[in-house]
Amino acid sequence: MGRYVVQRLAERGYSVRIGVRDPESAKILQPMGDVGQIVPLGAPVTDEAAVTRAVEDAELVINLTGILAERRKGEFFRTHVDGAGRIARLARMAGAAQLIYISAIGADAASASQYGQSKAQGEAAVRGAFPRAVILRPSIMFGPEDNFFNRFAAMAGILPVLPIVHGETKFQPVYVGDVADAAIATIDGHAGQTFELGGPEVRSFIELLRMMLEMIGRSRAIWDMPVGLARLQASILEHLPGKLLTNDQISMLARDNVVATGAPGLESLGIAPTRMDMILPSYLARYREGGKGREAAFQE
């Protein structure tokens, strides 16, 4: 969602520093602003000096960092906990007026998933260092660059069966543009609040895939694998590049990913949630028979 946040900040006249591991990869965002308005900086969250430089004299800091799978043991902690706490602490020391932290629905210290645990610990670290911070917890996000619908649509182009696990788990997909709008809406208020962001529709994993298959005009079987078999497969795949499936993700998928009853969300910020059928066809069309989506999907 970084590009959506950068675009909105640039439109509002902010000078934007983009702290990333690879500044070259962020140069594609510079045309979103005037010359010199958007500046990529090398600032891994593990590098104290680099983060200090990135937040120096900033009035607003937005932390979008996060990973879904560990490449090396302990990476969840280094990114979601230590990294988030470092950014919050240095933002406060730099005199920032506001910090916005993008967490996730499912952040819970008691989660069976290390991802969920680390996100909850990260929220605590942020609150401890920057009590006025706003925390946003989105459900799975959809948009032209997403790694959910794009991945399964690409798989449907080459596989007769789509294998999944925990197919009845419910999701509340939220449009990435709405999440970016939520971040912007909290810049000048809502200090210390937490918002859970979901779209207007709650659907199971299987229902989402059936909807996607209908949109791309492909008939595929969906195999909801037994959890034991899925974990065996994940144990094998975890040793291969790409992290297609991990045991931690299987643990995450066992729990519904929807906005908690009574939690403030998009509507509380004056944002009308965008329906999936308003956005998905615009980028899933390339996966239809004869389309050119397969190559595009695996460029991410």
Buried (B, 14 or more C-beta within 10 A) or exposed (E): BBBBBBBBBBEEEBBBBBBBBEBEEBEEBBEBBEEEBBBBBBBBBBBEEBBBBBBEEBEBBBBBBBBEBBEEEEBBBBBBBBBBBBBBBBBBEBEBEBBBBBBBBBBBEEBBBBBBBBBBBBBBBBBEBBEBBBBBBBBBBBBBBBEBBBBBBBBBBEEEEBBBBBBEBBBBBBBBBBBBBBBBBBBEEBBEBBBBBBBBBBBBBBBBBBBBBEBBBBEBEBEBBEBEEBBEBBEEBBEEEEBBBBBBBBBBBBBBBBBEEEBBBBEBBEBEBBEBEEBBEEBBBBBBEEBEBBEBBEEE
